[in-house]
Amino acid sequence: MNKDFLVAAFYKFVPLPDFRDLQPMLLQHCEDLGLLGTILLAEEGINGTISGSEHGIHQLFEQLKKDQRLRDIHYKESWASEQIFHRMKVRLKKEIVTLGVAGVDPNRIVGEHIKPEDWNALISRDDVRVIDTRNDYEYELGTFSGAEDPETDKNVAMFCTGGIRCEKSTAYLLEQGFKNVYHLDGGILNYLESVERENSLWQGDCFVFDNRVAVDHDLSEGDFELCPACRMPLSPQDKESPLFELHVSCSRCHDRITDEKRAGLLERARQIKLAKDRGERHIGVNQELPPANS
């Protein structure tokens, strides 16, 4: 795999009452270093995925760690053969991962972190129910065997892409009275990096919130792409459906595409081709995807 662009996914729950003031400075740092991606700032912390040169990524984290509140921030690295983002955004949010329940604070209470090398033994126990906290379209691409919804009073082992969603989910379950709540330290991405394929209980690919769409067990880019209309992941098999229309729609959304929308999508595809023929990069549409570790 070509190692042209380093991808860094990171988050930290930490009080940032001045998060609005941090936005312009952080955006300027990223632009000066030639980085692209999305960073979310809220009073509860920071969450982001960025891509660029190895030097640029490492320089940014050196800058971040000068803030004592972020001195122990960690990030997961992977590689991409081309730039996976169209622009650099630093956005202000109410929450860095949306739960919609007031008062849930992972800094106060959170589930027990389980290292990737101990995860298989935990989720193989009969008294543990495995919970996938991600969206249904992420689940469809890949998950751990037996993962389901948390309607149980058994021990609960939760996981998500990069770990951040579980910080809040486990905190919420503990506040609801669950006693033994665990979560995969560093999420699926950390598991795939740490556990050899022959010992892995992961099945399929892992959805990531950038133009790679998904990564395999080696954290290499998968064979998926996003539907131009509904932004759901498409496999090579999905594109063989008679309801799939190139540059327009897939079997999930074909019946919702208006003539106006179809014409707009085809024009966008034409503009992308023209830009490519000129040797330029078309910035595309604003996908409004959250960071990969959500």
GIUR-V209394 format. One record per backbone hydrogen bond with DSSP energy under -0.5 kcal/mol. CO is the residue of the C=O (numbers start at 0). NH is the residue of the N-H. E is the energy in kcal/mol with one decimal. If there is no record, write none. Layout:
# GIUR-V209394
co:nh:e
CO:NH:E
CO:NH:E
This chain:
# GIUR-V209394
co:nh:e
1:3:-0.5
4:79:-2.2
5:51:-1.9
6:77:-1.8
7:49:-2.3
8:75:-2.6
9:47:-2.9
11:13:-0.8
11:45:-2.1
15:18:-1.9
17:20:-0.9
17:21:-1.2
18:22:-0.9
19:23:-0.5
20:24:-0.6
21:25:-2.6
22:26:-2.6
23:27:-2.2
24:28:-2.2
25:29:-2.2
26:30:-2.4
27:31:-2.6
28:32:-1.5
29:34:-2.7
30:33:-1.2
35:50:-2.9
36:88:-2.3
37:48:-2.2
38:90:-2.8
39:46:-1.9
40:92:-2.8
41:44:-1.5
42:15:-2.8
43:13:-1.5
44:41:-2.3
45:11:-2.5
46:39:-3.7
47:9:-2.7
48:37:-2.2
49:7:-2.8
50:35:-2.4
51:5:-2.9
52:56:-2.5
53:57:-2.3
54:58:-2.3
55:59:-2.1
56:60:-1.9
57:61:-1.7
58:62:-1.9
59:63:-2.6
60:64:-2.1
62:65:-1.3
63:66:-1.8
65:67:-0.7
66:69:-2.4
67:70:-0.8
69:72:-1.9
73:10:-0.7
75:8:-2.2
77:6:-3.3
79:3:-0.6
79:4:-2.0
83:210:-1.8
86:36:-1.9
86:88:-0.5
88:38:-2.2
90:40:-2.8
99:101:-0.5
100:103:-1.0
102:104:-0.6
104:107:-1.8
104:108:-1.8
111:182:-2.6
112:114:-0.5
113:184:-2.8
114:117:-2.0
114:118:-0.8
115:118:-0.9
115:119:-0.7
117:121:-1.5
118:122:-2.5
119:123:-1.1
121:124:-1.4
124:127:-1.2
126:154:-1.5
127:129:-0.5
128:156:-2.3
129:131:-0.5
129:147:-2.9
130:132:-0.7
130:158:-1.8
134:137:-0.5
134:138:-2.1
135:139:-2.0
136:140:-0.7
137:140:-0.6
137:141:-1.1
140:204:-2.3
142:202:-2.2
143:146:-1.9
147:131:-0.8
148:150:-1.2
149:151:-1.5
154:128:-2.9
155:157:-0.5
155:181:-3.3
156:130:-3.0
157:183:-2.1
158:132:-2.1
159:187:-2.7
160:188:-2.5
162:166:-1.1
163:167:-1.1
164:168:-2.3
165:169:-2.9
166:170:-1.2
167:171:-2.5
168:172:-2.3
169:173:-2.4
170:174:-1.9
171:175:-1.3
172:177:-2.2
173:176:-1.3
178:180:-0.7
179:155:-2.5
180:111:-2.5
181:157:-2.8
182:113:-2.8
183:186:-2.1
185:189:-1.1
186:190:-1.9
187:191:-3.0
188:192:-1.5
189:193:-1.9
190:194:-2.8
195:198:-1.5
195:199:-0.5
196:199:-1.3
200:144:-1.1
202:142:-1.9
204:206:-0.5
205:214:-2.2
207:209:-1.6
209:212:-1.8
211:213:-2.5
212:207:-2.8
213:221:-2.5
214:205:-2.9
215:218:-2.3
219:215:-2.4
224:233:-3.2
226:230:-1.6
231:226:-2.5
233:224:-1.7
234:238:-1.5
236:239:-1.3
237:240:-1.3
240:243:-1.7
244:247:-2.4
244:248:-1.5
248:244:-2.5
249:252:-0.7
249:253:-1.7
252:255:-2.2
253:256:-0.9
255:257:-0.6
257:261:-2.7
258:262:-2.3
259:263:-2.0
260:264:-2.3
261:265:-2.2
262:266:-2.0
263:267:-2.2
264:268:-2.2
265:269:-1.9
266:270:-2.4
267:271:-2.2
268:272:-2.1
269:273:-2.3
270:274:-2.4
271:275:-2.3
272:276:-2.6
273:277:-1.4
274:279:-3.2
275:278:-1.5
279:281:-0.6
284:286:-1.0
290:293:-1.5
292:163:-1.0
292:164:-0.5
